[in-house]
Amino acid sequence: MKFENRVYPNREQMKGFFEASNDDGPIFMVNLLKFKEKAEYKDGRETNLSGYEAYSIYAKIIEKHLKEIGGELILKSKVTRMTIGKVEELWDAVAIVKWPSKKVMGDNMMPSDPVLLEGYQHREAGLAGQLNIESVDMDTTN
């Protein structure tokens, strides 16, 4: 199995996200996160933050925002080892986020809120890449 960590989805993935028909109820995003050793900000600011520390600033902002829009952070946890299967390198963390719907998530992908925009700067600075897996409750789908 080949995989490629990314910070943002490509055009085809975005198109698929918005074209998919399941927008009735909540969706869950499973995030497999890989952090940079040292945070790197696009604006060139100096920092002593690790990638994890920079991403943690974003995580606090987005967790508060999720509560305000009816979503929630279900799980955040450090990856400790691969129990079944094999990959060349493990991710650093797993986060599962519940969004009220695909529409709400889509509306929040390109934020205009200054607090969220600042949060995204920390996300970009700290995140080396991720796999973002869209899922829905198996008991509510066919």
Contacts in CASP RR format, 6 or more apart in sequence:
PFRMAT RR
TARGET T0000
AUTHOR 0000-0000-0000
METHOD contacts of the structure
MODEL  1
MKFENRVYPNREQMKGFFEASNDDGPIFMVNLLKFKEKAEYKDGRETNLS
GYEAYSIYAKIIEKHLKEIGGELILKSKVTRMTIGKVEELWDAVAIVKWP
SKKVMGDNMMPSDPVLLEGYQHREAGLAGQLNIESVDMDTTN
3 87 0 8 1.000
3 131 0 8 1.000
5 32 0 8 1.000
5 34 0 8 1.000
5 91 0 8 1.000
5 128 0 8 1.000
5 129 0 8 1.000
5 130 0 8 1.000
5 131 0 8 1.000
6 129 0 8 1.000
6 130 0 8 1.000
7 123 0 8 1.000
7 124 0 8 1.000
7 127 0 8 1.000
7 128 0 8 1.000
7 129 0 8 1.000
7 130 0 8 1.000
9 17 0 8 1.000
9 132 0 8 1.000
17 102 0 8 1.000
17 106 0 8 1.000
17 134 0 8 1.000
18 102 0 8 1.000
18 106 0 8 1.000
20 102 0 8 1.000
22 102 0 8 1.000
22 136 0 8 1.000
22 141 0 8 1.000
23 101 0 8 1.000
23 102 0 8 1.000
23 103 0 8 1.000
24 101 0 8 1.000
25 100 0 8 1.000
25 101 0 8 1.000
25 136 0 8 1.000
25 140 0 8 1.000
26 71 0 8 1.000
26 98 0 8 1.000
26 99 0 8 1.000
26 100 0 8 1.000
26 101 0 8 1.000
26 136 0 8 1.000
26 137 0 8 1.000
27 98 0 8 1.000
27 99 0 8 1.000
27 101 0 8 1.000
27 102 0 8 1.000
27 105 0 8 1.000
27 134 0 8 1.000
27 135 0 8 1.000
27 136 0 8 1.000
28 74 0 8 1.000
28 96 0 8 1.000
28 97 0 8 1.000
28 98 0 8 1.000
28 99 0 8 1.000
28 134 0 8 1.000
28 135 0 8 1.000
28 136 0 8 1.000
28 137 0 8 1.000
29 96 0 8 1.000
29 97 0 8 1.000
29 99 0 8 1.000
29 105 0 8 1.000
29 132 0 8 1.000
29 133 0 8 1.000
29 134 0 8 1.000
29 135 0 8 1.000
30 94 0 8 1.000
30 95 0 8 1.000
30 96 0 8 1.000
30 131 0 8 1.000
30 132 0 8 1.000
30 133 0 8 1.000
30 135 0 8 1.000
31 93 0 8 1.000
31 94 0 8 1.000
31 95 0 8 1.000
31 96 0 8 1.000
31 97 0 8 1.000
31 130 0 8 1.000
31 131 0 8 1.000
31 132 0 8 1.000
31 133 0 8 1.000
32 79 0 8 1.000
32 91 0 8 1.000
32 93 0 8 1.000
32 94 0 8 1.000
32 130 0 8 1.000
32 131 0 8 1.000
32 132 0 8 1.000
32 133 0 8 1.000
33 55 0 8 1.000
33 91 0 8 1.000
33 92 0 8 1.000
33 93 0 8 1.000
33 94 0 8 1.000
33 95 0 8 1.000
33 127 0 8 1.000
33 129 0 8 1.000
33 130 0 8 1.000
34 89 0 8 1.000
34 91 0 8 1.000
34 92 0 8 1.000
34 127 0 8 1.000
34 128 0 8 1.000
34 129 0 8 1.000
34 130 0 8 1.000
35 50 0 8 1.000
35 51 0 8 1.000
35 52 0 8 1.000
35 55 0 8 1.000
35 92 0 8 1.000
35 93 0 8 1.000
35 126 0 8 1.000
35 127 0 8 1.000
35 128 0 8 1.000
36 50 0 8 1.000
36 51 0 8 1.000
36 54 0 8 1.000
36 125 0 8 1.000
36 126 0 8 1.000
36 127 0 8 1.000
36 128 0 8 1.000
37 50 0 8 1.000
37 51 0 8 1.000
38 47 0 8 1.000
38 49 0 8 1.000
38 50 0 8 1.000
38 51 0 8 1.000
39 47 0 8 1.000
39 49 0 8 1.000
39 50 0 8 1.000
39 51 0 8 1.000
39 53 0 8 1.000
39 54 0 8 1.000
39 122 0 8 1.000
39 125 0 8 1.000
39 126 0 8 1.000
40 125 0 8 1.000
40 126 0 8 1.000
41 47 0 8 1.000
41 54 0 8 1.000
41 121 0 8 1.000
41 124 0 8 1.000
41 125 0 8 1.000
42 121 0 8 1.000
42 124 0 8 1.000
42 125 0 8 1.000
43 121 0 8 1.000
47 54 0 8 1.000
47 125 0 8 1.000
49 125 0 8 1.000
49 126 0 8 1.000
50 126 0 8 1.000
51 125 0 8 1.000
51 126 0 8 1.000
51 127 0 8 1.000
51 128 0 8 1.000
52 92 0 8 1.000
52 93 0 8 1.000
52 126 0 8 1.000
54 122 0 8 1.000
54 123 0 8 1.000
54 125 0 8 1.000
54 126 0 8 1.000
55 122 0 8 1.000
55 123 0 8 1.000
55 125 0 8 1.000
55 126 0 8 1.000
55 127 0 8 1.000
57 119 0 8 1.000
57 122 0 8 1.000
58 119 0 8 1.000
58 120 0 8 1.000
58 122 0 8 1.000
58 123 0 8 1.000
59 73 0 8 1.000
59 76 0 8 1.000
59 95 0 8 1.000
61 115 0 8 1.000
61 116 0 8 1.000
61 118 0 8 1.000
61 119 0 8 1.000
61 122 0 8 1.000
62 73 0 8 1.000
62 116 0 8 1.000
62 119 0 8 1.000
62 123 0 8 1.000
63 73 0 8 1.000
65 108 0 8 1.000
65 113 0 8 1.000
65 115 0 8 1.000
65 116 0 8 1.000
66 72 0 8 1.000
66 73 0 8 1.000
66 97 0 8 1.000
66 98 0 8 1.000
66 99 0 8 1.000
69 100 0 8 1.000
69 104 0 8 1.000
69 108 0 8 1.000
70 100 0 8 1.000
70 104 0 8 1.000
71 97 0 8 1.000
71 98 0 8 1.000
71 99 0 8 1.000
71 100 0 8 1.000
71 104 0 8 1.000
72 97 0 8 1.000
72 98 0 8 1.000
73 95 0 8 1.000
73 96 0 8 1.000
73 97 0 8 1.000
73 98 0 8 1.000
74 96 0 8 1.000
74 97 0 8 1.000
74 98 0 8 1.000
75 94 0 8 1.000
75 95 0 8 1.000
75 96 0 8 1.000
76 93 0 8 1.000
76 94 0 8 1.000
76 95 0 8 1.000
77 93 0 8 1.000
77 94 0 8 1.000
77 95 0 8 1.000
78 92 0 8 1.000
78 93 0 8 1.000
79 90 0 8 1.000
79 91 0 8 1.000
79 92 0 8 1.000
79 93 0 8 1.000
79 94 0 8 1.000
81 90 0 8 1.000
82 90 0 8 1.000
91 130 0 8 1.000
91 131 0 8 1.000
99 105 0 8 1.000
99 108 0 8 1.000
108 116 0 8 1.000
111 117 0 8 1.000
111 120 0 8 1.000
END
